[in-house]
């Protein structure tokens, strides 16, 4: 399912992204990094319990739904951009 969500993020947010790391990398809080050219742009579905906000500072966080938004948003520092994929985009 993650591949569909990556594709949805590409289409919906005009992010020319490609996977550089495998899911499960702690640098990305077990989420999937999204790149624009060769620079990290955001992280798709990081796991809240693994987030180190100093490592994700300045990156856009993309979540699947409002439940994930609440979980990630609880610890996100002020100014963190969190985007919810529109319903059905990841399917």
Phi and psi restraints in degrees (range 20) as a CNS / XPLOR table:
assign (resid 1 and name C) (resid 2 and name N)
       (resid 2 and name CA) (resid 2 and name C) 1.0 -58.6 20.0 2
assign (resid 2 and name N) (resid 2 and name CA)
       (resid 2 and name C) (resid 3 and name N) 1.0 -37.9 20.0 2
assign (resid 2 and name C) (resid 3 and name N)
       (resid 3 and name CA) (resid 3 and name C) 1.0 -61.0 20.0 2
assign (resid 3 and name N) (resid 3 and name CA)
       (resid 3 and name C) (resid 4 and name N) 1.0 -38.7 20.0 2
assign (resid 3 and name C) (resid 4 and name N)
       (resid 4 and name CA) (resid 4 and name C) 1.0 -65.7 20.0 2
assign (resid 4 and name N) (resid 4 and name CA)
       (resid 4 and name C) (resid 5 and name N) 1.0 -37.3 20.0 2
assign (resid 4 and name C) (resid 5 and name N)
       (resid 5 and name CA) (resid 5 and name C) 1.0 -69.5 20.0 2
assign (resid 5 and name N) (resid 5 and name CA)
       (resid 5 and name C) (resid 6 and name N) 1.0 -36.5 20.0 2
assign (resid 5 and name C) (resid 6 and name N)
       (resid 6 and name CA) (resid 6 and name C) 1.0 -63.4 20.0 2
assign (resid 6 and name N) (resid 6 and name CA)
       (resid 6 and name C) (resid 7 and name N) 1.0 -44.9 20.0 2
assign (resid 6 and name C) (resid 7 and name N)
       (resid 7 and name CA) (resid 7 and name C) 1.0 -62.8 20.0 2
assign (resid 7 and name N) (resid 7 and name CA)
       (resid 7 and name C) (resid 8 and name N) 1.0 -40.4 20.0 2
assign (resid 7 and name C) (resid 8 and name N)
       (resid 8 and name CA) (resid 8 and name C) 1.0 -61.9 20.0 2
assign (resid 8 and name N) (resid 8 and name CA)
       (resid 8 and name C) (resid 9 and name N) 1.0 -41.7 20.0 2
assign (resid 8 and name C) (resid 9 and name N)
       (resid 9 and name CA) (resid 9 and name C) 1.0 -63.4 20.0 2
assign (resid 9 and name N) (resid 9 and name CA)
       (resid 9 and name C) (resid 10 and name N) 1.0 -39.5 20.0 2
assign (resid 9 and name C) (resid 10 and name N)
       (resid 10 and name CA) (resid 10 and name C) 1.0 -60.4 20.0 2
assign (resid 10 and name N) (resid 10 and name CA)
       (resid 10 and name C) (resid 11 and name N) 1.0 -49.3 20.0 2
assign (resid 10 and name C) (resid 11 and name N)
       (resid 11 and name CA) (resid 11 and name C) 1.0 -71.0 20.0 2
assign (resid 11 and name N) (resid 11 and name CA)
       (resid 11 and name C) (resid 12 and name N) 1.0 -48.9 20.0 2
assign (resid 11 and name C) (resid 12 and name N)
       (resid 12 and name CA) (resid 12 and name C) 1.0 -69.5 20.0 2
assign (resid 12 and name N) (resid 12 and name CA)
       (resid 12 and name C) (resid 13 and name N) 1.0 -33.5 20.0 2
assign (resid 12 and name C) (resid 13 and name N)
       (resid 13 and name CA) (resid 13 and name C) 1.0 -114.1 20.0 2
assign (resid 13 and name N) (resid 13 and name CA)
       (resid 13 and name C) (resid 14 and name N) 1.0 11.7 20.0 2
assign (resid 13 and name C) (resid 14 and name N)
       (resid 14 and name CA) (resid 14 and name C) 1.0 53.8 20.0 2
assign (resid 14 and name N) (resid 14 and name CA)
       (resid 14 and name C) (resid 15 and name N) 1.0 39.6 20.0 2
assign (resid 14 and name C) (resid 15 and name N)
       (resid 15 and name CA) (resid 15 and name C) 1.0 -98.6 20.0 2
assign (resid 15 and name N) (resid 15 and name CA)
       (resid 15 and name C) (resid 16 and name N) 1.0 117.1 20.0 2
assign (resid 15 and name C) (resid 16 and name N)
       (resid 16 and name CA) (resid 16 and name C) 1.0 -83.1 20.0 2
assign (resid 16 and name N) (resid 16 and name CA)
       (resid 16 and name C) (resid 17 and name N) 1.0 93.2 20.0 2
assign (resid 16 and name C) (resid 17 and name N)
       (resid 17 and name CA) (resid 17 and name C) 1.0 -117.6 20.0 2
assign (resid 17 and name N) (resid 17 and name CA)
       (resid 17 and name C) (resid 18 and name N) 1.0 151.5 20.0 2
assign (resid 17 and name C) (resid 18 and name N)
       (resid 18 and name CA) (resid 18 and name C) 1.0 -144.4 20.0 2
assign (resid 18 and name N) (resid 18 and name CA)
       (resid 18 and name C) (resid 19 and name N) 1.0 152.0 20.0 2
assign (resid 18 and name C) (resid 19 and name N)
       (resid 19 and name CA) (resid 19 and name C) 1.0 -79.0 20.0 2
assign (resid 19 and name N) (resid 19 and name CA)
       (resid 19 and name C) (resid 20 and name N) 1.0 132.2 20.0 2
assign (resid 19 and name C) (resid 20 and name N)
       (resid 20 and name CA) (resid 20 and name C) 1.0 -114.0 20.0 2
assign (resid 20 and name N) (resid 20 and name CA)
       (resid 20 and name C) (resid 21 and name N) 1.0 -25.4 20.0 2
assign (resid 20 and name C) (resid 21 and name N)
       (resid 21 and name CA) (resid 21 and name C) 1.0 -126.3 20.0 2
assign (resid 21 and name N) (resid 21 and name CA)
       (resid 21 and name C) (resid 22 and name N) 1.0 153.0 20.0 2
assign (resid 21 and name C) (resid 22 and name N)
       (resid 22 and name CA) (resid 22 and name C) 1.0 -77.6 20.0 2
assign (resid 22 and name N) (resid 22 and name CA)
       (resid 22 and name C) (resid 23 and name N) 1.0 152.7 20.0 2
assign (resid 22 and name C) (resid 23 and name N)
       (resid 23 and name CA) (resid 23 and name C) 1.0 -57.1 20.0 2
assign (resid 23 and name N) (resid 23 and name CA)
       (resid 23 and name C) (resid 24 and name N) 1.0 146.6 20.0 2
assign (resid 23 and name C) (resid 24 and name N)
       (resid 24 and name CA) (resid 24 and name C) 1.0 103.1 20.0 2
assign (resid 24 and name N) (resid 24 and name CA)
       (resid 24 and name C) (resid 25 and name N) 1.0 -3.6 20.0 2
assign (resid 24 and name C) (resid 25 and name N)
       (resid 25 and name CA) (resid 25 and name C) 1.0 -74.8 20.0 2
assign (resid 25 and name N) (resid 25 and name CA)
       (resid 25 and name C) (resid 26 and name N) 1.0 124.4 20.0 2
assign (resid 25 and name C) (resid 26 and name N)
       (resid 26 and name CA) (resid 26 and name C) 1.0 -65.2 20.0 2
assign (resid 26 and name N) (resid 26 and name CA)
       (resid 26 and name C) (resid 27 and name N) 1.0 -26.6 20.0 2
assign (resid 26 and name C) (resid 27 and name N)
       (resid 27 and name CA) (resid 27 and name C) 1.0 -56.2 20.0 2
assign (resid 27 and name N) (resid 27 and name CA)
       (resid 27 and name C) (resid 28 and name N) 1.0 -33.8 20.0 2
assign (resid 27 and name C) (resid 28 and name N)
       (resid 28 and name CA) (resid 28 and name C) 1.0 -104.7 20.0 2
assign (resid 28 and name N) (resid 28 and name CA)
       (resid 28 and name C) (resid 29 and name N) 1.0 19.1 20.0 2
assign (resid 28 and name C) (resid 29 and name N)
       (resid 29 and name CA) (resid 29 and name C) 1.0 55.9 20.0 2
assign (resid 29 and name N) (resid 29 and name CA)
       (resid 29 and name C) (resid 30 and name N) 1.0 39.4 20.0 2
assign (resid 29 and name C) (resid 30 and name N)
       (resid 30 and name CA) (resid 30 and name C) 1.0 65.8 20.0 2
assign (resid 30 and name N) (resid 30 and name CA)
       (resid 30 and name C) (resid 31 and name N) 1.0 11.3 20.0 2
assign (resid 30 and name C) (resid 31 and name N)
       (resid 31 and name CA) (resid 31 and name C) 1.0 -92.1 20.0 2
assign (resid 31 and name N) (resid 31 and name CA)
       (resid 31 and name C) (resid 32 and name N) 1.0 -171.0 20.0 2
assign (resid 31 and name C) (resid 32 and name N)
       (resid 32 and name CA) (resid 32 and name C) 1.0 -111.2 20.0 2
assign (resid 32 and name N) (resid 32 and name CA)
       (resid 32 and name C) (resid 33 and name N) 1.0 120.6 20.0 2
assign (resid 32 and name C) (resid 33 and name N)
       (resid 33 and name CA) (resid 33 and name C) 1.0 -72.4 20.0 2
assign (resid 33 and name N) (resid 33 and name CA)
       (resid 33 and name C) (resid 34 and name N) 1.0 143.1 20.0 2
assign (resid 33 and name C) (resid 34 and name N)
       (resid 34 and name CA) (resid 34 and name C) 1.0 -113.3 20.0 2
assign (resid 34 and name N) (resid 34 and name CA)
       (resid 34 and name C) (resid 35 and name N) 1.0 132.5 20.0 2
assign (resid 34 and name C) (resid 35 and name N)
       (resid 35 and name CA) (resid 35 and name C) 1.0 -116.7 20.0 2
assign (resid 35 and name N) (resid 35 and name CA)
       (resid 35 and name C) (resid 36 and name N) 1.0 147.7 20.0 2
assign (resid 35 and name C) (resid 36 and name N)
       (resid 36 and name CA) (resid 36 and name C) 1.0 -116.4 20.0 2
assign (resid 36 and name N) (resid 36 and name CA)
       (resid 36 and name C) (resid 37 and name N) 1.0 119.2 20.0 2
assign (resid 36 and name C) (resid 37 and name N)
       (resid 37 and name CA) (resid 37 and name C) 1.0 56.0 20.0 2
assign (resid 37 and name N) (resid 37 and name CA)
       (resid 37 and name C) (resid 38 and name N) 1.0 -115.8 20.0 2
assign (resid 37 and name C) (resid 38 and name N)
       (resid 38 and name CA) (resid 38 and name C) 1.0 -113.8 20.0 2
assign (resid 38 and name N) (resid 38 and name CA)
       (resid 38 and name C) (resid 39 and name N) 1.0 17.0 20.0 2
assign (resid 38 and name C) (resid 39 and name N)
       (resid 39 and name CA) (resid 39 and name C) 1.0 -114.7 20.0 2
assign (resid 39 and name N) (resid 39 and name CA)
       (resid 39 and name C) (resid 40 and name N) 1.0 137.9 20.0 2
assign (resid 39 and name C) (resid 40 and name N)
       (resid 40 and name CA) (resid 40 and name C) 1.0 -62.8 20.0 2
assign (resid 40 and name N) (resid 40 and name CA)
       (resid 40 and name C) (resid 41 and name N) 1.0 133.7 20.0 2
assign (resid 40 and name C) (resid 41 and name N)
       (resid 41 and name CA) (resid 41 and name C) 1.0 -108.7 20.0 2
assign (resid 41 and name N) (resid 41 and name CA)
       (resid 41 and name C) (resid 42 and name N) 1.0 -41.2 20.0 2
assign (resid 41 and name C) (resid 42 and name N)
       (resid 42 and name CA) (resid 42 and name C) 1.0 -165.1 20.0 2
assign (resid 42 and name N) (resid 42 and name CA)
       (resid 42 and name C) (resid 43 and name N) 1.0 -178.1 20.0 2
assign (resid 42 and name C) (resid 43 and name N)
       (resid 43 and name CA) (resid 43 and name C) 1.0 -133.3 20.0 2
assign (resid 43 and name N) (resid 43 and name CA)
       (resid 43 and name C) (resid 44 and name N) 1.0 128.0 20.0 2
assign (resid 43 and name C) (resid 44 and name N)
       (resid 44 and name CA) (resid 44 and name C) 1.0 -90.3 20.0 2
assign (resid 44 and name N) (resid 44 and name CA)
       (resid 44 and name C) (resid 45 and name N) 1.0 119.8 20.0 2
assign (resid 44 and name C) (resid 45 and name N)
       (resid 45 and name CA) (resid 45 and name C) 1.0 54.6 20.0 2
assign (resid 45 and name N) (resid 45 and name CA)
       (resid 45 and name C) (resid 46 and name N) 1.0 55.6 20.0 2
assign (resid 45 and name C) (resid 46 and name N)
       (resid 46 and name CA) (resid 46 and name C) 1.0 -66.7 20.0 2
assign (resid 46 and name N) (resid 46 and name CA)
       (resid 46 and name C) (resid 47 and name N) 1.0 149.8 20.0 2
assign (resid 46 and name C) (resid 47 and name N)
       (resid 47 and name CA) (resid 47 and name C) 1.0 -85.0 20.0 2
assign (resid 47 and name N) (resid 47 and name CA)
       (resid 47 and name C) (resid 48 and name N) 1.0 121.7 20.0 2
assign (resid 47 and name C) (resid 48 and name N)
       (resid 48 and name CA) (resid 48 and name C) 1.0 -52.3 20.0 2
assign (resid 48 and name N) (resid 48 and name CA)
       (resid 48 and name C) (resid 49 and name N) 1.0 -38.9 20.0 2
assign (resid 48 and name C) (resid 49 and name N)
       (resid 49 and name CA) (resid 49 and name C) 1.0 -72.0 20.0 2
assign (resid 49 and name N) (resid 49 and name CA)
       (resid 49 and name C) (resid 50 and name N) 1.0 -11.8 20.0 2
assign (resid 49 and name C) (resid 50 and name N)
       (resid 50 and name CA) (resid 50 and name C) 1.0 -108.5 20.0 2
assign (resid 50 and name N) (resid 50 and name CA)
       (resid 50 and name C) (resid 51 and name N) 1.0 -2.0 20.0 2
assign (resid 50 and name C) (resid 51 and name N)
       (resid 51 and name CA) (resid 51 and name C) 1.0 -69.3 20.0 2
assign (resid 51 and name N) (resid 51 and name CA)
       (resid 51 and name C) (resid 52 and name N) 1.0 128.7 20.0 2
assign (resid 51 and name C) (resid 52 and name N)
       (resid 52 and name CA) (resid 52 and name C) 1.0 -113.7 20.0 2
assign (resid 52 and name N) (resid 52 and name CA)
       (resid 52 and name C) (resid 53 and name N) 1.0 100.6 20.0 2
assign (resid 52 and name C) (resid 53 and name N)
       (resid 53 and name CA) (resid 53 and name C) 1.0 -61.4 20.0 2
assign (resid 53 and name N) (resid 53 and name CA)
       (resid 53 and name C) (resid 54 and name N) 1.0 -24.7 20.0 2
assign (resid 53 and name C) (resid 54 and name N)
       (resid 54 and name CA) (resid 54 and name C) 1.0 -67.9 20.0 2
assign (resid 54 and name N) (resid 54 and name CA)
       (resid 54 and name C) (resid 55 and name N) 1.0 -28.3 20.0 2
assign (resid 54 and name C) (resid 55 and name N)
       (resid 55 and name CA) (resid 55 and name C) 1.0 -80.8 20.0 2
assign (resid 55 and name N) (resid 55 and name CA)
       (resid 55 and name C) (resid 56 and name N) 1.0 -26.8 20.0 2
assign (resid 55 and name C) (resid 56 and name N)
       (resid 56 and name CA) (resid 56 and name C) 1.0 -101.6 20.0 2
assign (resid 56 and name N) (resid 56 and name CA)
       (resid 56 and name C) (resid 57 and name N) 1.0 7.2 20.0 2
assign (resid 56 and name C) (resid 57 and name N)
       (resid 57 and name CA) (resid 57 and name C) 1.0 -54.9 20.0 2
assign (resid 57 and name N) (resid 57 and name CA)
       (resid 57 and name C) (resid 58 and name N) 1.0 130.6 20.0 2
assign (resid 57 and name C) (resid 58 and name N)
       (resid 58 and name CA) (resid 58 and name C) 1.0 83.5 20.0 2
assign (resid 58 and name N) (resid 58 and name CA)
       (resid 58 and name C) (resid 59 and name N) 1.0 -5.2 20.0 2
assign (resid 58 and name C) (resid 59 and name N)
       (resid 59 and name CA) (resid 59 and name C) 1.0 -92.7 20.0 2
assign (resid 59 and name N) (resid 59 and name CA)
       (resid 59 and name C) (resid 60 and name N) 1.0 149.4 20.0 2
assign (resid 59 and name C) (resid 60 and name N)
       (resid 60 and name CA) (resid 60 and name C) 1.0 -79.1 20.0 2
assign (resid 60 and name N) (resid 60 and name CA)
       (resid 60 and name C) (resid 61 and name N) 1.0 134.8 20.0 2
assign (resid 60 and name C) (resid 61 and name N)
       (resid 61 and name CA) (resid 61 and name C) 1.0 -104.3 20.0 2
assign (resid 61 and name N) (resid 61 and name CA)
       (resid 61 and name C) (resid 62 and name N) 1.0 126.3 20.0 2
assign (resid 61 and name C) (resid 62 and name N)
       (resid 62 and name CA) (resid 62 and name C) 1.0 -112.1 20.0 2
assign (resid 62 and name N) (resid 62 and name CA)
       (resid 62 and name C) (resid 63 and name N) 1.0 125.0 20.0 2
assign (resid 62 and name C) (resid 63 and name N)
       (resid 63 and name CA) (resid 63 and name C) 1.0 -120.0 20.0 2
assign (resid 63 and name N) (resid 63 and name CA)
       (resid 63 and name C) (resid 64 and name N) 1.0 162.5 20.0 2
assign (resid 63 and name C) (resid 64 and name N)
       (resid 64 and name CA) (resid 64 and name C) 1.0 -81.9 20.0 2
assign (resid 64 and name N) (resid 64 and name CA)
       (resid 64 and name C) (resid 65 and name N) 1.0 -34.7 20.0 2
assign (resid 64 and name C) (resid 65 and name N)
       (resid 65 and name CA) (resid 65 and name C) 1.0 -156.8 20.0 2
assign (resid 65 and name N) (resid 65 and name CA)
       (resid 65 and name C) (resid 66 and name N) 1.0 -179.1 20.0 2
assign (resid 65 and name C) (resid 66 and name N)
       (resid 66 and name CA) (resid 66 and name C) 1.0 -67.3 20.0 2
assign (resid 66 and name N) (resid 66 and name CA)
       (resid 66 and name C) (resid 67 and name N) 1.0 -28.4 20.0 2
assign (resid 66 and name C) (resid 67 and name N)
       (resid 67 and name CA) (resid 67 and name C) 1.0 -63.6 20.0 2
assign (resid 67 and name N) (resid 67 and name CA)
       (resid 67 and name C) (resid 68 and name N) 1.0 -45.9 20.0 2
assign (resid 67 and name C) (resid 68 and name N)
       (resid 68 and name CA) (resid 68 and name C) 1.0 -65.3 20.0 2
assign (resid 68 and name N) (resid 68 and name CA)
       (resid 68 and name C) (resid 69 and name N) 1.0 -36.3 20.0 2
assign (resid 68 and name C) (resid 69 and name N)
       (resid 69 and name CA) (resid 69 and name C) 1.0 -59.1 20.0 2
assign (resid 69 and name N) (resid 69 and name CA)
       (resid 69 and name C) (resid 70 and name N) 1.0 -45.4 20.0 2
assign (resid 69 and name C) (resid 70 and name N)
       (resid 70 and name CA) (resid 70 and name C) 1.0 -63.8 20.0 2
assign (resid 70 and name N) (resid 70 and name CA)
       (resid 70 and name C) (resid 71 and name N) 1.0 -43.7 20.0 2
assign (resid 70 and name C) (resid 71 and name N)
       (resid 71 and name CA) (resid 71 and name C) 1.0 -63.3 20.0 2
assign (resid 71 and name N) (resid 71 and name CA)
       (resid 71 and name C) (resid 72 and name N) 1.0 -47.2 20.0 2
assign (resid 71 and name C) (resid 72 and name N)
       (resid 72 and name CA) (resid 72 and name C) 1.0 -71.4 20.0 2
assign (resid 72 and name N) (resid 72 and name CA)
       (resid 72 and name C) (resid 73 and name N) 1.0 -40.6 20.0 2
assign (resid 72 and name C) (resid 73 and name N)
       (resid 73 and name CA) (resid 73 and name C) 1.0 -63.9 20.0 2
assign (resid 73 and name N) (resid 73 and name CA)
       (resid 73 and name C) (resid 74 and name N) 1.0 -23.8 20.0 2
assign (resid 73 and name C) (resid 74 and name N)
       (resid 74 and name CA) (resid 74 and name C) 1.0 -60.2 20.0 2
assign (resid 74 and name N) (resid 74 and name CA)
       (resid 74 and name C) (resid 75 and name N) 1.0 -34.6 20.0 2
assign (resid 74 and name C) (resid 75 and name N)
       (resid 75 and name CA) (resid 75 and name C) 1.0 -111.2 20.0 2
assign (resid 75 and name N) (resid 75 and name CA)
       (resid 75 and name C) (resid 76 and name N) 1.0 -6.8 20.0 2
assign (resid 75 and name C) (resid 76 and name N)
       (resid 76 and name CA) (resid 76 and name C) 1.0 -66.3 20.0 2
assign (resid 76 and name N) (resid 76 and name CA)
       (resid 76 and name C) (resid 77 and name N) 1.0 135.8 20.0 2
assign (resid 76 and name C) (resid 77 and name N)
       (resid 77 and name CA) (resid 77 and name C) 1.0 -69.0 20.0 2
assign (resid 77 and name N) (resid 77 and name CA)
       (resid 77 and name C) (resid 78 and name N) 1.0 156.7 20.0 2
assign (resid 77 and name C) (resid 78 and name N)
       (resid 78 and name CA) (resid 78 and name C) 1.0 -54.0 20.0 2
assign (resid 78 and name N) (resid 78 and name CA)
       (resid 78 and name C) (resid 79 and name N) 1.0 139.9 20.0 2
assign (resid 78 and name C) (resid 79 and name N)
       (resid 79 and name CA) (resid 79 and name C) 1.0 91.2 20.0 2
assign (resid 79 and name N) (resid 79 and name CA)
       (resid 79 and name C) (resid 80 and name N) 1.0 -4.7 20.0 2
assign (resid 79 and name C) (resid 80 and name N)
       (resid 80 and name CA) (resid 80 and name C) 1.0 -71.4 20.0 2
assign (resid 80 and name N) (resid 80 and name CA)
       (resid 80 and name C) (resid 81 and name N) 1.0 128.7 20.0 2
assign (resid 80 and name C) (resid 81 and name N)
       (resid 81 and name CA) (resid 81 and name C) 1.0 -86.7 20.0 2
assign (resid 81 and name N) (resid 81 and name CA)
       (resid 81 and name C) (resid 82 and name N) 1.0 119.4 20.0 2
assign (resid 81 and name C) (resid 82 and name N)
       (resid 82 and name CA) (resid 82 and name C) 1.0 -121.2 20.0 2
assign (resid 82 and name N) (resid 82 and name CA)
       (resid 82 and name C) (resid 83 and name N) 1.0 125.6 20.0 2
assign (resid 82 and name C) (resid 83 and name N)
       (resid 83 and name CA) (resid 83 and name C) 1.0 -114.1 20.0 2
assign (resid 83 and name N) (resid 83 and name CA)
       (resid 83 and name C) (resid 84 and name N) 1.0 134.2 20.0 2
assign (resid 83 and name C) (resid 84 and name N)
       (resid 84 and name CA) (resid 84 and name C) 1.0 -99.4 20.0 2
assign (resid 84 and name N) (resid 84 and name CA)
       (resid 84 and name C) (resid 85 and name N) 1.0 125.5 20.0 2
assign (resid 84 and name C) (resid 85 and name N)
       (resid 85 and name CA) (resid 85 and name C) 1.0 -63.1 20.0 2
assign (resid 85 and name N) (resid 85 and name CA)
       (resid 85 and name C) (resid 86 and name N) 1.0 138.5 20.0 2
assign (resid 85 and name C) (resid 86 and name N)
       (resid 86 and name CA) (resid 86 and name C) 1.0 -59.1 20.0 2
assign (resid 86 and name N) (resid 86 and name CA)
       (resid 86 and name C) (resid 87 and name N) 1.0 148.6 20.0 2
assign (resid 86 and name C) (resid 87 and name N)
       (resid 87 and name CA) (resid 87 and name C) 1.0 -53.9 20.0 2
assign (resid 87 and name N) (resid 87 and name CA)
       (resid 87 and name C) (resid 88 and name N) 1.0 130.8 20.0 2
assign (resid 87 and name C) (resid 88 and name N)
       (resid 88 and name CA) (resid 88 and name C) 1.0 87.0 20.0 2
assign (resid 88 and name N) (resid 88 and name CA)
       (resid 88 and name C) (resid 89 and name N) 1.0 -6.6 20.0 2
assign (resid 88 and name C) (resid 89 and name N)
       (resid 89 and name CA) (resid 89 and name C) 1.0 -68.2 20.0 2
assign (resid 89 and name N) (resid 89 and name CA)
       (resid 89 and name C) (resid 90 and name N) 1.0 -29.5 20.0 2
assign (resid 89 and name C) (resid 90 and name N)
       (resid 90 and name CA) (resid 90 and name C) 1.0 -94.2 20.0 2
assign (resid 90 and name N) (resid 90 and name CA)
       (resid 90 and name C) (resid 91 and name N) 1.0 9.3 20.0 2
